[in-house]
Amino acid sequence: MHILVLQHASVEHPGAFRRLLNEDGHSWTAVELDEGEPIPDLSGFDALWVLGGPMDVWEESTHPWLRPEKELIREAVLGRGLPFLGLCLGHQLLAEALGGSCGKSEESEVGVMEVELTQDGVESIFLDGLPERFSCLQWHGAEVLTPPDNAVVLARSPACANQAMSWGPRAFSLQFHVEVEATTVTDWAEIPEYAAALDDVFGSGGAAKLARDCSASMVEFGKTVERIYINWMHASARA
């Protein structure tokens, strides 16, 4: 499988997914939209991944590439039926591209927090094998407010009703992060918007605290990302 990966910050890459992709012989091409790289044609790609970033889905005047990015997502999912994976901003972009809506969260989520599967999530191939409650890295101040028509909400948290979503048989997205590696927090804290969020939640030294929390949960994170990767691949193979 050759995957097109849309990135919105150079340090916010597929992370722990890279090892899994390499081990299975899959390839991927990253396009750095925030650096002005053009959105390519989908021909020649077998799937589309859309990752996180510090911008919001509605900031099209500041980031004009958001509009064609949504159009590409719509073409990939609706027009071509390509397997899709969205993480954080990518989760929200999927919702917007398919007719849903996003907005500021009433309560931002930053830190190692727990999410809970819905009944649909328990029954979903995408989250198969995961416990009904598990810890993950949250780092967002916006969320999906209205899912697209025919979308299925697979997970939730007390502060966010749509933590995971599916649309059709091969499009899946997560508000939270599963791609966490040992350097993820340190790398992402270099982004001013992310650093500000850490300061708001944890105060001085917030990055170091969150890095310690992630380190303590890294074994669980590793099991979660591998399970989701396997499940996504199985779902992608469906006709």
Buried (B, 14 or more C-beta within 10 A) or exposed (E): BEBBBBBBBEBBBBBBBBBBBEEEEBEBEBBBBBEEEEBEEBEEBBBBBBBBBBBBBBEBEEBEBBEEBBEBBBBBBBEEEBBBBBBBBBBBBBBBBBBBBBBEBEEBBBBBBEBBBBEBBBEBBBBBEBEEEBBBBBBBBBBBBBBBEEBBBBBBBEBBBBBBBBBBEBBBBBBBBBBBBEEBBBBBBEBEEBBEBBBEBBEEEBBBBBBEBBBEBBEBBBBBBBBBBBBBBEBBEEE
